[in-house]
Amino acid sequence: MSGHGTPTPMLSRKSGPLKGEAQVPGDKSISHRSLILGAMSVGETRISGLLEGEDVLDTAKAMRAFGADVADLGNGEWVVYGVGVGGFAEPAQVVDCGNSGTGVRLIMGSMATTPITVTFTGDASLNKRPMARVTDPLALFGAQAYGRAGGRLPMTIVGAREPVPVRYRVPVPSAQVKSAVLLAGLNAPGQTVVIEKEATRDHTERMLAGFGAEIMTEDTPEGRVITLTGQPELSPQVIAVPRDPSSAAFPVCAALLTEGSDVLVPNIGLNPTRAGLFSTLREMGADLTYENLRHEGGEPVADLRARFSPDMQGIEVPAERAASMIDEYPVLSVVACFAKGKTHMPGVKELRVKESDRIDAMAKGLRAAGITVDEGEDWWTVHGRGFGDVPGGAVVETHLDHRIAMSFLVMGFATEKPMTVDDAGPIATSFPIFEPLMTRLGAVIEGV
């Protein structure tokens, strides 16, 4: 499945019990960062369990363009021979980041304090997304950005010749912005400080420490303060990428909604800055348990067992939880349709500027499937009908957004009438094995 070619319509229909193990791909956030920090270290970094979706493969190509030697050894095993902090070469061609907002923003940060000039582009979806939230703080280091109206791609970044450290307060909770600033701070002298009012996913901080950077995090009255000492020599690492909680969300939610289901999703990362969905589902009354809790590579990991849960209730999702589950709201809204009562989701303005306007896209699709949805600029409410009373039968526009596509296909496993998405191709950007994995569990997905 490809999000860049001819549309691939797909249909899902009411399915029998989902049973078995769902071996979801490696964590996308950690995969991106493993490649980038491997390229910025000196020596050989070995990575196992890398997510080999299009987004991450585009980041691997970008690191090669910057001069790192990135090799695919097969079966999710990769090796990166890095060029060191400040060692990036100027790419000979435009760097195409495909559909990946995470990839392009992290890569921009990683090169912004090196005196090279790089032009970035992406697919139709990525080229609509605003980049000023990243280029504005990068300008404080001395980098310059020249893009289309509204700060959109294609965009050329001229890296700072004499970078200066910055102190930056992130205006809206965003792990991408925070990470871009920290990566830029690696090649700036002195200390770069990032302040976030609400904690966001902390993979970058954990991995920087693992690669040998001097980084300190402190919770203060003004928020979470992260201090990075610039110009370290990063040491190469051996990284085992845990499996992606954002991908795990789909088989987990499918099992909760599909009668008779019992699905185990092993080796899932449960970093507290990423696990908000699972906490929310349990509060709704989902039969979701953690087994074999452990730590791997500095990250908490567990096996998740999800069973059919016909008696879930709508809840008020705490706004402060949004940063820990921002990518999971589309599929949560699907679960909310099958719960009894209202599920209110505040503090989610970030969803307006993802691969699509996810609030608008989900609201339109859910309404077409017979669900009442209220929405505002930074909130939405789904009026659940309870299990067995969700009509379905809609054809949904996905707007080149992989999570919209997967969410509505999950919905179709439990609706009275099938659900159709206009293009399942973008699913390949993050979860290339989604269709065969769900089919093996017992789900019914068909090409149209």
C-alpha positions as CSV (number, residue, x, y, z in Angstrom):
1,M,0.0,0.0,0.0
2,S,1.4,3.4,-0.9
3,G,0.1,6.8,-0.1
4,H,1.8,8.4,-3.2
5,G,0.1,6.5,-6.1
6,T,-3.3,5.5,-7.3
7,P,-6.0,5.5,-4.5
8,T,-6.6,2.1,-2.9
9,P,-10.2,2.0,-1.7
10,M,-10.9,-0.6,1.0
11,L,-13.9,-2.0,2.9
12,S,-14.3,-3.6,6.3
13,R,-17.3,-5.5,7.5
14,K,-18.7,-7.1,10.7
15,S,-16.2,-9.7,11.8
16,G,-16.2,-12.9,13.9
17,P,-14.1,-13.1,17.1
18,L,-10.5,-11.7,16.7
19,K,-8.1,-14.2,18.2
20,G,-4.3,-14.6,18.5
21,E,-1.2,-12.5,18.7
22,A,-0.8,-9.2,17.0
23,Q,2.9,-8.6,16.2
24,V,2.7,-4.9,15.5
25,P,5.7,-3.0,14.0
26,G,8.4,-1.2,15.9
27,D,7.8,2.2,17.5
28,K,7.8,4.9,14.8
29,S,9.0,7.7,17.1
30,I,11.9,5.7,18.4
31,S,12.7,4.4,14.9
32,H,13.1,8.0,13.5
33,R,15.2,9.1,16.4
34,S,17.4,6.0,16.3
35,L,18.4,6.7,12.7
36,I,19.0,10.4,13.3
37,L,21.0,10.1,16.5
38,G,22.9,7.2,15.0
39,A,23.9,9.5,12.1
40,M,24.9,12.2,14.6
41,S,27.1,9.8,16.6
42,V,30.7,8.7,15.8
43,G,30.9,5.0,14.9
44,E,28.5,2.1,14.4
45,T,25.0,2.1,15.8
46,R,23.0,-1.1,15.5
47,I,19.2,-1.1,15.5
48,S,16.9,-4.0,15.8
49,G,13.1,-4.0,15.4
50,L,13.1,-0.8,13.2
51,L,9.7,0.1,11.8
52,E,10.2,-0.3,8.0
53,G,7.2,1.9,7.0
54,E,7.6,4.5,4.4
55,D,8.0,7.4,6.9
56,V,11.0,5.8,8.6
57,L,12.5,4.6,5.3
58,D,12.4,8.3,4.1
59,T,14.3,9.3,7.2
60,A,16.9,6.6,6.5
61,K,17.3,8.0,2.9
62,A,17.7,11.5,4.4
63,M,20.5,10.4,6.7
64,R,22.3,8.8,3.7
65,A,21.9,12.2,1.9
66,F,23.6,13.9,4.8
67,G,26.6,11.5,4.5
68,A,25.9,8.8,7.0
69,D,26.2,5.1,5.9
70,V,22.8,3.5,6.6
71,A,22.5,-0.2,5.8
72,D,19.5,-2.6,5.9
73,L,20.7,-6.0,7.1
74,G,17.2,-7.6,6.8
75,N,14.5,-8.6,9.3
76,G,14.4,-5.2,10.9
77,E,18.1,-5.1,11.6
78,W,19.9,-1.9,10.6
79,V,23.3,-0.4,11.1
80,V,24.2,3.3,10.9
81,Y,27.8,4.6,10.6
82,G,27.5,8.1,11.9
83,V,29.4,11.3,11.0
84,G,29.2,13.0,14.4
85,V,27.5,16.2,15.7
86,G,28.0,18.9,13.2
87,G,29.3,16.5,10.6
88,F,26.4,16.5,8.1
89,A,27.3,17.0,4.5
90,E,25.1,19.1,2.2
91,P,22.7,16.8,0.2
92,A,23.1,16.8,-3.5
93,Q,19.3,16.6,-4.1
94,V,16.0,17.8,-2.5
95,V,15.2,15.7,0.7
96,D,11.8,14.1,0.2
97,C,10.2,13.2,3.6
98,G,7.1,11.7,2.0
99,N,4.2,11.8,4.5
100,S,6.1,12.2,7.7
101,G,5.7,15.3,9.8
102,T,7.8,13.8,12.5
103,G,10.6,13.0,10.1
104,V,10.8,16.4,8.4
105,R,10.6,18.4,11.6
106,L,13.3,16.3,13.4
107,I,15.6,16.3,10.4
108,M,15.2,20.1,10.1
109,G,16.3,20.4,13.7
110,S,19.2,18.1,13.3
111,M,20.7,20.1,10.4
112,A,19.7,23.7,11.5
113,T,23.0,24.4,13.4
114,T,25.3,23.0,10.7
115,P,26.3,25.4,7.9
116,I,24.6,23.5,5.0
117,T,21.6,24.4,2.8
118,V,18.9,21.8,2.5
119,T,15.6,21.8,0.5
120,F,12.8,19.7,1.9
121,T,9.6,18.5,0.3
122,G,7.0,15.8,0.9
123,D,3.8,14.3,-0.5
124,A,0.5,16.3,-1.1
125,S,-0.5,15.9,2.6
126,L,2.8,16.9,4.1
127,N,3.2,19.9,1.8
128,K,0.0,21.3,3.3
129,R,1.2,21.2,6.9
130,P,2.6,24.2,8.7
131,M,6.3,24.2,9.5
132,A,6.6,27.6,11.2
133,R,6.2,26.0,14.6
134,V,9.6,24.5,14.0
135,T,11.3,27.0,11.8
136,D,10.5,29.9,14.2
137,P,12.6,28.4,17.1
138,L,15.3,27.2,14.7
139,A,15.7,30.8,13.6
140,L,16.7,31.7,17.2
141,F,19.8,29.5,16.6
142,G,20.6,31.5,13.5
143,A,19.0,29.2,10.8
144,Q,17.0,30.7,8.0
145,A,13.9,29.2,6.3
146,Y,12.4,30.0,2.9
147,G,9.2,28.2,2.1
148,R,5.8,28.6,0.5
149,A,3.0,30.8,1.9
150,G,2.0,29.9,5.5
151,G,5.5,28.3,6.2
152,R,4.7,25.2,4.0
153,L,6.9,22.8,2.0
154,P,8.8,22.8,-0.3
155,M,11.1,24.7,2.0
156,T,14.8,25.5,2.0
157,I,16.7,25.7,5.4
158,V,20.0,27.5,5.5
159,G,21.8,26.2,8.6
160,A,23.4,28.6,11.1
161,R,27.1,29.2,10.4
162,E,27.7,30.4,14.0
163,P,24.9,28.9,16.0
164,V,24.0,30.3,19.5
165,P,22.2,28.4,22.2
166,V,18.6,29.2,23.0
167,R,16.1,29.2,25.8
168,Y,12.7,28.3,24.3
169,R,9.3,27.9,25.8
170,V,7.2,25.6,23.6
171,P,3.9,27.5,23.1
172,V,1.7,24.4,22.3
173,P,2.5,20.9,23.6
174,S,4.5,19.2,20.8
175,A,7.1,16.5,21.0
176,Q,8.2,17.3,17.4
177,V,8.9,21.0,18.2
178,K,10.7,20.1,21.5
179,S,12.8,17.5,19.8
180,A,13.7,19.7,16.8
181,V,15.0,22.3,19.2
182,L,17.0,19.8,21.3
183,L,18.5,18.3,18.1
184,A,19.5,21.7,16.9
185,G,21.0,22.4,20.3
186,L,23.4,19.5,19.9
187,N,25.7,21.6,17.6
188,A,25.3,24.9,19.5
189,P,27.8,25.9,22.1
190,G,26.7,26.3,25.7
191,Q,23.3,25.2,27.1
192,T,20.1,25.0,25.2
193,V,17.0,25.1,27.4
194,V,13.5,23.9,26.4
195,I,10.5,24.6,28.7
196,E,7.2,22.8,28.1
197,K,4.1,23.6,30.2
198,E,2.8,20.1,29.7
199,A,5.1,17.1,29.4
200,T,5.1,15.5,25.9
201,R,6.6,12.1,24.8
202,D,10.2,12.0,26.1
203,H,11.9,9.6,23.7
204,T,14.3,12.3,22.5
205,E,15.5,13.1,26.0
206,R,15.9,9.4,26.9
207,M,17.8,8.6,23.7
208,L,20.1,11.7,23.9
209,A,21.1,10.5,27.4
210,G,21.6,7.0,26.1
211,F,23.9,8.3,23.3
212,G,26.0,10.2,25.9
213,A,24.7,13.7,25.7
214,E,24.6,15.8,28.9
215,I,20.9,16.4,29.4
216,M,18.9,17.3,32.5
217,T,15.2,17.4,33.1
218,E,13.5,19.2,36.0
219,D,9.9,19.8,36.9
220,T,9.5,23.4,38.1
221,P,6.6,25.8,38.7
222,E,7.0,27.1,35.2
223,G,6.8,23.6,33.7
224,R,9.2,20.9,32.6
225,V,12.7,22.4,32.0
226,I,15.1,20.4,29.8
227,T,18.7,21.6,29.7
228,L,21.1,20.2,27.0
229,T,24.8,20.9,26.9
230,G,25.9,21.4,23.3
231,Q,28.7,20.0,21.2
232,P,29.1,16.6,22.8
233,E,30.6,13.6,21.0
234,L,27.7,11.1,20.9
235,S,28.6,7.5,21.3
236,P,27.1,4.8,19.1
237,Q,24.5,2.5,20.6
238,V,22.8,-0.9,20.3
239,I,19.1,-0.2,20.2
240,A,16.2,-2.6,20.4
241,V,13.1,-0.7,19.3
242,P,10.0,-1.6,21.3
243,R,6.7,-2.1,19.4
244,D,4.7,1.0,18.6
245,P,1.8,1.8,21.0
246,S,0.2,3.9,18.4
247,S,0.0,0.9,16.0
248,A,-1.0,-1.4,18.9
249,A,-4.0,0.9,19.4
250,F,-5.7,-0.6,16.3
251,P,-5.8,-4.3,17.1
252,V,-6.4,-3.4,20.8
253,C,-9.5,-1.3,19.9
254,A,-10.7,-3.8,17.3
255,A,-10.7,-6.6,19.9
256,L,-12.6,-4.4,22.4
257,L,-15.3,-3.8,19.8
258,T,-15.6,-7.2,18.1
259,E,-17.8,-9.8,19.8
260,G,-15.9,-12.8,21.4
261,S,-12.4,-11.3,20.8
262,D,-9.3,-12.1,22.8
263,V,-6.1,-10.6,21.4
264,L,-2.5,-10.4,22.8
265,V,-0.3,-7.6,21.6
266,P,3.3,-8.4,22.8
267,N,6.2,-6.1,23.5
268,I,4.4,-2.8,23.5
269,G,6.2,0.4,24.7
270,L,4.4,1.8,27.7
271,N,6.4,5.1,28.1
272,P,4.1,7.2,30.3
273,T,4.2,10.0,27.8
274,R,2.7,7.7,25.2
275,A,0.3,5.4,27.0
276,G,-2.7,7.7,27.6
277,L,-5.0,5.8,25.3
278,F,-4.7,2.6,27.3
279,S,-5.4,4.4,30.6
280,T,-8.4,6.1,28.9
281,L,-9.8,2.7,27.6
282,R,-9.5,1.1,31.0
283,E,-11.4,4.1,32.6
284,M,-14.2,3.5,30.0
285,G,-14.4,-0.1,31.3
286,A,-12.4,-1.9,28.6
287,D,-11.1,-5.4,29.5
288,L,-7.5,-4.4,28.8
289,T,-4.7,-5.9,30.9
290,Y,-0.9,-5.5,31.1
291,E,1.1,-8.8,31.3
292,N,4.8,-9.3,31.7
293,L,5.7,-5.7,32.7
294,R,9.4,-5.1,32.2
295,H,12.0,-2.5,31.0
296,E,13.9,-2.8,27.7
297,G,16.4,-0.2,26.5
298,G,15.3,2.3,29.1
299,E,11.6,2.1,28.1
300,P,8.8,0.4,30.0
301,V,7.3,-2.5,28.0
302,A,4.5,-5.0,28.5
303,D,2.2,-7.4,26.6
304,L,-1.3,-6.1,26.2
305,R,-4.3,-8.4,26.3
306,A,-7.6,-6.9,25.0
307,R,-10.9,-8.7,25.2
308,F,-14.4,-7.9,23.9
309,S,-15.9,-5.2,26.1
310,P,-19.6,-4.5,25.3
311,D,-20.3,-2.4,28.4
312,M,-17.9,0.5,28.0
313,Q,-19.1,4.0,29.2
314,G,-18.4,7.4,27.7
315,I,-16.1,9.6,29.9
316,E,-14.5,13.0,30.1
317,V,-10.9,12.5,28.8
318,P,-8.6,14.8,30.9
319,A,-7.2,17.6,28.7
320,E,-3.8,17.2,30.3
321,R,-3.7,13.6,28.9
322,A,-3.9,14.8,25.3
323,A,-0.1,15.0,24.7
324,S,0.3,11.4,25.7
325,M,-2.3,10.1,23.2
326,I,-2.6,12.7,20.5
327,D,-2.3,10.2,17.6
328,E,-4.8,7.9,19.2
329,Y,-7.8,10.2,19.3
330,P,-9.2,9.1,15.9
331,V,-9.4,5.4,17.0
332,L,-10.6,6.4,20.5
333,S,-13.5,8.3,18.8
334,V,-14.4,5.0,17.1
335,V,-14.4,3.2,20.4
336,A,-16.6,6.0,21.9
337,C,-19.3,5.2,19.3
338,F,-19.8,1.8,20.9
339,A,-19.7,3.1,24.5
340,K,-22.8,4.3,26.2
341,G,-23.1,8.0,26.7
342,K,-20.9,11.0,25.8
343,T,-17.1,10.9,25.4
344,H,-15.7,14.4,25.6
345,M,-12.2,15.1,24.4
346,P,-10.9,18.6,25.2
347,G,-7.4,20.1,24.6
348,V,-6.9,18.5,21.2
349,K,-6.2,21.6,19.0
350,E,-3.0,19.8,17.7
351,L,-5.3,17.4,15.8
352,R,-6.3,20.3,13.5
353,V,-2.7,20.3,12.0
354,K,-1.8,16.6,11.7
355,E,-1.7,14.8,8.4
356,S,-5.2,16.1,8.0
357,D,-7.6,18.1,10.2
358,R,-8.3,14.9,12.2
359,I,-11.2,16.4,14.1
360,D,-13.0,17.5,11.0
361,A,-12.2,14.2,9.1
362,M,-13.3,11.9,11.9
363,A,-16.4,14.0,12.7
364,K,-17.6,13.9,9.1
365,G,-17.0,10.1,8.8
366,L,-18.7,9.3,12.1
367,R,-21.7,11.4,11.2
368,A,-22.0,9.6,7.9
369,A,-22.0,6.3,9.9
370,G,-24.9,7.5,12.0
371,I,-23.1,9.0,15.0
372,T,-23.8,12.4,16.6
373,V,-20.6,14.4,17.0
374,D,-20.2,17.9,18.5
375,E,-16.9,19.8,17.9
376,G,-15.1,23.1,18.6
377,E,-11.7,24.4,17.8
378,D,-9.9,22.3,20.4
379,W,-12.5,19.8,21.6
380,W,-15.0,17.2,20.3
381,T,-17.7,15.1,21.8
382,V,-18.9,11.7,20.5
383,H,-22.4,10.6,21.5
384,G,-22.0,6.8,21.9
385,R,-24.9,4.5,21.0
386,G,-23.6,1.4,22.7
387,F,-22.6,-2.0,21.3
388,G,-24.8,-3.3,18.6
389,D,-26.4,0.0,17.7
390,V,-23.9,1.7,15.4
391,P,-25.2,1.7,11.8
392,G,-22.1,2.2,9.7
393,G,-22.5,2.0,5.9
394,A,-20.5,5.1,5.1
395,V,-17.8,5.9,2.5
396,V,-15.2,8.0,4.2
397,E,-12.6,10.4,2.8
398,T,-9.3,9.8,4.5
399,H,-7.4,12.9,3.3
400,L,-4.2,10.9,2.8
401,D,-4.2,10.2,6.5
402,H,-3.1,6.7,7.7
403,R,-4.8,7.0,11.1
404,I,-8.1,8.1,9.6
405,A,-8.0,5.1,7.2
406,M,-7.2,2.5,9.9
407,S,-9.7,4.0,12.4
408,F,-12.7,3.6,10.1
409,L,-11.6,0.2,9.0
410,V,-11.6,-0.9,12.7
411,M,-15.0,0.7,13.0
412,G,-16.4,-1.5,10.2
413,F,-15.5,-4.7,12.1
414,A,-18.4,-3.9,14.5
415,T,-20.9,-1.7,12.6
416,E,-24.2,-3.1,11.2
417,K,-23.2,-2.2,7.6
418,P,-19.7,-2.2,6.1
419,M,-17.4,0.8,6.3
420,T,-15.4,2.0,3.2
421,V,-12.4,4.2,3.1
422,D,-11.5,6.0,-0.2
423,D,-7.8,5.3,0.1
424,A,-6.0,2.8,2.3
425,G,-2.7,3.5,0.6
426,P,-1.3,5.9,3.2
427,I,-1.5,3.1,5.9
428,A,1.9,2.0,4.5
429,T,3.6,5.1,6.0
430,S,3.3,3.7,9.5
431,F,1.7,0.2,9.6
432,P,2.5,-1.6,6.3
433,I,1.3,-5.0,7.6
434,F,-2.0,-3.7,9.0
435,E,-4.2,-5.5,6.5
436,P,-2.6,-9.0,6.7
437,L,-2.2,-8.7,10.5
438,M,-5.9,-7.9,11.1
439,T,-6.9,-10.6,8.6
440,R,-4.9,-13.2,10.4
441,L,-6.7,-12.3,13.6
442,G,-10.1,-12.9,11.9
443,A,-11.1,-9.4,10.6
444,V,-12.8,-9.0,7.3
445,I,-11.0,-6.4,5.1
446,E,-11.5,-6.3,1.3
447,G,-10.3,-4.3,-1.6
448,V,-13.1,-2.4,-3.4
